[in-house]
Amino acid sequence: MPPLETSVGVFDTTVLAALDATLKLLHDNGMKAIISPHNANSLTGDVACDAYCQKYTDASTFYSSTEAKADYDKRLEKILNYQSPNFGEAWKSLNQVIMAFDLQNEPLIKQLDKLNNNDPDDWLCGRAGVMRNALGSSNIKIATGGIGGSHYCCDHEFNTLEKAMQCDAIDIISMHGYMSKASDWAYYITGDKEVLSGARAAGKNIMMEEWGVSTDFQDSFDTQAQIFNDAGVPWLYWQFVPGLDGSEPGAPTGCGYDGFEIGLDSPKGDAAGAIAAANAATAAQSWANYLR
């Protein structure tokens, strides 16, 4: 599958067409998507270097350069204005199947100076403003995408960065993290550093957009999922797979198992049970306007 931008500003929409087909499947099954327009890890060497990595060399420049911001804004507008072959409208109008667009997957990851200085280049709210203008009157929301990557105690708590909390164009604060113990999640969900009250005060909704449980973690998937369900916080797991996961005998050996995958029928975790419990839980915040 070719990248959306073969070089910065040169677009190949093959990947958008493929994703549009996925959106059709989701819609047919009563689900909505959160779409992330870019992976910040491609700027840091953690995944393959992309067009932005090649042009701007380092992530710091990508977030601070006026030219880079303008380039990325064009990417955002290209995605939001993409004409859906399956729905006959631009993606920015597909509220029936798109719940939100992220600013980026894990924006500002590994940019500790910028994170500790509360996004001095105003990258987050600037991009949110561009997206809000492109969305117009659409009910599709804007999510942060997990600012700084994984949230963890006690010097890497950037998912709730103040600049994002105070940005009117942002609707959803996305939490990302990989905790060995359920109590580490409880610390942020119901404990001393709970994030819900701050989000409510700022008019934002909190969701667990990415979390995972490795085979060597202290507490299981089931135990960790219960923290979110008991607190009424919605979550998306990284990642459920339809077949055997790498912890199961007979699992395929060439799939690059990362330790976090859970097969739908795996003893590693009761996916169906956790989802059923989530559906039955009383939400800590109203999501009615997000799902209509």
N, C-alpha and C positions, 0 to 999 in steps of 0.2 A: 504494500500500500504506500503510494508516494505521500510525502508530507504535504500539509496544506500550503506551505511556502517553500518552494524549492530554493529560492533565495529571497531575501526580505523584499516584500512587495510584489513578488511574482507568485500568483496563486494557482493551485491545481485543486479543484474542488472534489476530486475523487473520494477523499476521505469523508467529506460532508455528505455526499450522496450515500455512502455506506452507512453513516450514522443516521441519516434520514430514514433508511430502511429499518434500522433498529427502532427508531421512534415510532414507526408504524406498528411494529410488533408490540411495543410497550402500550401504545394507545389501544390496540385490539384487546389487550389484557388488563385494561383499567389502571395503568400505572403512568407515572410521570418521571421525567428525567431531570437531573442536574447536570449541566454541560460545563466542562472546564475548557476554556479556549486555548490553553497553553500549559505546558509543564515546566515550572521553574527549575526543576532538577536537570533539565537539558542545558542550563546555563552554568552549572557547577561541576560537571563531569560525572555526575551520578547516573545519568543515562546518556545516550548518544548526543553529541554536540549537534545542534540544529542551526538553522539559518541565522537566528539571533546570536547564538553563541559564536558563530563564525564571523559575523559582522562586527560585534561589539567586544569580543574577546573575553571580557569578564562580566560577571553579574552586576557588580557595582555600577559600571557604566550603563548597563541596560536600565537600571532603576533611576539613575540620576540625569542621564543625557536627554535634552529636549528632543533631539532627533530620534532617539530610541523610543521615547514616549509616543511621538507622532507616528512612527512606524507601527508600534503595537496597537495604537488606536485604530489604524487602518485595518489591522487584522480583526479587531473586535467588531468593527462596523461591517466587514466582509462576512463574518459569521452571523451576526444578528440579522443582516439583510439577505442572507442566502435564501433563495426561492425553493421551497420544498417541493420535490417532484410528487410526493405522496399526499400532501395536504393542500397544495396549490396556493400557499401563502408564504410570506417570509417567516423565518424562524422566530423573529421578534414578536410575531402575532400568534404563535402556537401555544397559547396558554393552556389549551386542552391536553397537552402532552409534555410541555416543558415547565417545570416548577421554578427553576432558577438557572442563571448563569453564574459561575464563579468568576471572580476577577482573573484568577490564574490558579493552577494547582500549586499550593504551598508558596505563595509569593514571599519574596525576601528571604527565602531559606538560605542559611549560612551567612546572611548579611548582618552580623551582630552589631556593628556600629550603627547601622541604620535602624535596626530594631530597638536597640537600647536608647536611641535618640528619637523614638516615636515617629519614624518615617519622615525625616526632614525634607525629603524631596516631594512629599505629598503624592507619591505614586499611587497609593491605594485609593484615596478619595478622588484623585484626578481621573483614574480609570473608571471608577464607579460613576462619576459624572458623565463621562463619554457614553457609557452604557445606558445610563438613565435617559439621556437625550435621544439615543437611538431607539430605545424601547418605547418612548412616547407614552401613550395612555395604556400600554399593555400591562396586564396584571402579573407578568413574569417578574420574579424577584431577582435581586442581586445578592450573591453570597461571597464571603471573603475567600473561601478555598483553603483555609488552614494556614494563617499567616505564620511564617517562620518555620513551618513544618511541625513536627511533634511537640506537643505541650507537655512539659514535665517540670517537676520541682527540682530545684528552687530558683534556678537562674535561667530557665528557658520557657517562660510563661508568656508567649507572644501571641497566641491565638486571639486573645482579647485586647489587643493593642488599642490604646486610648484613641489614637487617630481614627481608627476604624469605628470604634464605638460611637464617636461623635460625628461621624459622616452621615448626613441625612440621606444620601443616595444608597446606602447599604442597608439591606433588610435582615440578612442572616449572618450570624457569626458562626463560622464553621470550625468545629474542634477536631483536631487530629491527634492521635497518640497511640503508643504501643506500651502498655503498662503490664508489668509482670504480676502485680497484685491488684485485686479488686479494690482494696482499700485506697490505693493510689488514685483510682478514678473517683471513689467516694469523696476524697479530699477536695476535688474540684466540682463535684455535682451536688453534694449535700454537706460537705465539711467546711473547714476553716477558710478555704479559698474557693468556695462555691461561686460559680459564674452566672447563675440564673438571675440573681437580684440585680447585678450590674447591668445585665442585658435588658431586663425589664425597665430599669430606670432610663436606659438609653433608647428604648423603643425598638429593640432588636429581639429576634428569636434565636435561640441556641439550638444547634443540632450537632450530634456526633457524626460528622461526615466521613471520617475514616478512622477505624481502629482495628487492631488485630491481636490475636493471641497465638504466640509461637508454641511449638511443642515443648520447649524447655521453660515456659513461664510457670510461676508458682500457682496461680489460680487459673482455672479453666475458662473456656468460652462461656459456658452456662453461668458460672458464678459472676463473671464480669458483666454479661448481658443483663443480669438481674439488677445490677446497680442502676443502669439506665432505665429499665422498665419500671422499677419501683419508684423512680423519681419522675417518670413521665417525660423523659427526654428521648426524642426520636434518634435513630441511629442507622448508619449504613456500615456494613462489615467489609473489611478487606481480607479475604474475599471468599465468597461461596463459589464452588465449582460443581457442575452437574455430575461428574463422574467420581472416581476415586481420588482422594487427596494423597499427598506424599507420605502421610503417616499410616496408610492402609496397605496391607499386603496386596501385591498385584498392580499397584499404581504405576502408570507409565513413567519411565525413567528419563525421558527426554524433554520434560515440560518445565524444567527450571523451578522446581518446588522451592518456595521461599520460607517455608515453615509456618506460614499464617493461613494458608488455604484450608478450607473445611468442605469436604464433600457433603452433599445434601443428605446422605445416609451414613455419614461417618460417625464412629463413636467418639471422635474428638470433640464434638459439640452437637447439641440438638437444635439445628437450625430452625426446623419447623416449629418446635416448641417455643423458642425465643421470639420468633416472629408472631406467633399466636398471642403470646403474653404482651408483646408490644401493641398489637391491635386492640387488646382488651384493656390496656392501661388508660388511666385518665391523664391527659397531657398537662404538663406543668405550665404551658403557654398555649394560647389558641393558635391553631394552624388553619382555621376555617378559610380565611381569606387567601391562604397560600395554595389551597387545594381545589378551590371552586373552578 
